[in-house]
């Protein structure tokens, strides 16, 4: 009797499965090494199965593969894929101001997040670290290639106390919400017991690291920039849970007081840090704490004056004016600085403009390192991301100019980022010599 119940093939159960990565041989490349701050001329880069196989390897590695894709780059520059260490993918476009963003239905946000991810790829960002809002289903959808997007490292919901930077209720809102209530990018918790429970809950739901609101913020309606938020015991509980799970905690903090409190309790990352002083910067360097400034968000919110309510606009001006100096103070103290943007709602378009802002106080080499090797170290992926070397992820950009000479070329990706390769696939291309590689496994019946 014929089998009337055949096994269902992968082509049916997971129709978004892509074809295997082709083997790429990229010759004639000017290979940008951000770690050494130099260019390796006339390099040949061998990519296969999502990895860099070799740089200037032997022809025998690929000559038997008749399907290998060979591309002469003709002196174009090849740079590691960029890493943005502070994004909020759930804060999607579609409204004109912060209020519209906060009130957006979560399902509407979720359906728009793939578009935000795709646009980041097109700008050259092959990895992003989401500091509140993006959840495991989006990360899995990108890993499985249901949607195109950067590699995601997620915090899940950022942790805030009542009235803190993650509590989006206004002062006239008398509804109680807390005990772990999730609000957009944050989760509101209070007391040591909540800190233990909901840190574990975020990790259970797939968070790669934990983000806390250690001080006041610009966008939150009821706290001041100078506020210190969680108590020592609360932060200690969160750090204990994260450390036990083999990961780390990063803190939203602007002031020396909030930064020092976090560091002394074991927090290993500081987001923003605009009001940092020399003493605090030295402590960060001594403890190996990473700093992720996000200058472009303040500059863009100041430009689009209707985006913030008046109270937030005043706070924004304060941190905007001191952001560049904070980077100088941190760099002089030897703090490892990473690249971040923190853009919200309709402002995501400005992601690449962070490079030009930082150029006022940093060299092109230092800025490129912040978006590659430094970022990879903070992500604990420094043996896999941030460089083009054997065994590393095949995440790279093809550029028409050298970012070590002028990092501001990355401010204009439409002009200078010719192609974005992630996991050994060409996922975005503006160059006719290199076509995208997003074919699916599914065959037509």
Secondary structure, DSSP 8 states (H G I E B T S, - for coil): ---SS----HHHHTTT-B-----EEEEEEEEEETTTTEEEEEEEEEEETTEEEEES--GGGTTT-TT-EEEE-TT-EEEE-EEEEEE-TTS-SSSSSHHHHHTS-HHHHHHHHHHHHHHHHHTTEEEEEESSS--HHHHHHHHTTSS---EEEE--SEEE-TTSTT----TT------SSEEETTEEE--HHHHHHHHHHHHHHTT-SSEEEE-B--SS-SS--TT-B-S-HHHHHHHHHHHHHTT--EEEEEEEHHHHHHHHHTT--EEEEEEE--HHHHHHHHHHT-EEEE-HHHHHHHHHSTTSS-HHHHHHHHHHHHHHHHHHHHHHHHT--EEE-----GGGGGGGGGHHHHHTTTS-HHHHHHHTTHHHHHHTT-TTTSSS-STTSB--EEEESS-TTT-GGGGG-HHHHEEEEEETTEEEEE--TTS-----BS----
